[in-house]
Amino acid sequence: MAGDRLLDARVEWHAPPTEPAGDPALLLTVTVAPGDGSAPTCRLLSAQGQGMLM
């Protein structure tokens, strides 16, 4: 959103590939400070490479 500040971004590996040529399961999260001054929030951007934008 306009005015939000990025405080932190993390990629976390949480499971190995299920098969030799498979991809590992990952979580991509960001912590933002809303421009309105309210408390920082953590947002999940992607889970297990599924590209779920929230």
N, C-alpha and C positions, 0 to 999 in steps of 0.2 A: 504494500500500500504506500501511497505517497507519504513521505515524512518518516517512515519506519527506518530504524538503524539496525544493521546486522551486527550482532554481538559475538556470535560464534557459529561455526559450521563444522559438522563432524560426519565422517563416514565410518561406520562401525561394522566390522565383519562379525557375523554371529553364527554362521554355520558353514562347514566345508561343502564343496560341490558334492552332489549326490552320485555323480558318475565322473569318470576320469576327464571327459571333455566338457563337463558341466561348469556352470558359473557358481561362485560362492553366493550365499545369501548375505545381502548388505542392507544397512539402514542409512539413509542420508537425512540428517536433521539440521535445522538451523534455529538459533535463538535470536529473536528480534525484540527491540525496544520500540513499541508503538509510538507514533508521532504525537499521540494525544497525551503522553505522559503516564499512561497506565503501566502496570507491572509487565516486565518482559515475559514473552511466551515462547514456547518451544513448538516448532512446526515440523511435522514429518513430511518430507518432500518425495521420498522414494522408499519402497520396501521391496527387498529381494529382486531388484532390477525391474520391477513392474511399471515404473514411471507413474506412480499414483500422485499426482500433484494435488495438494490440499491447501 
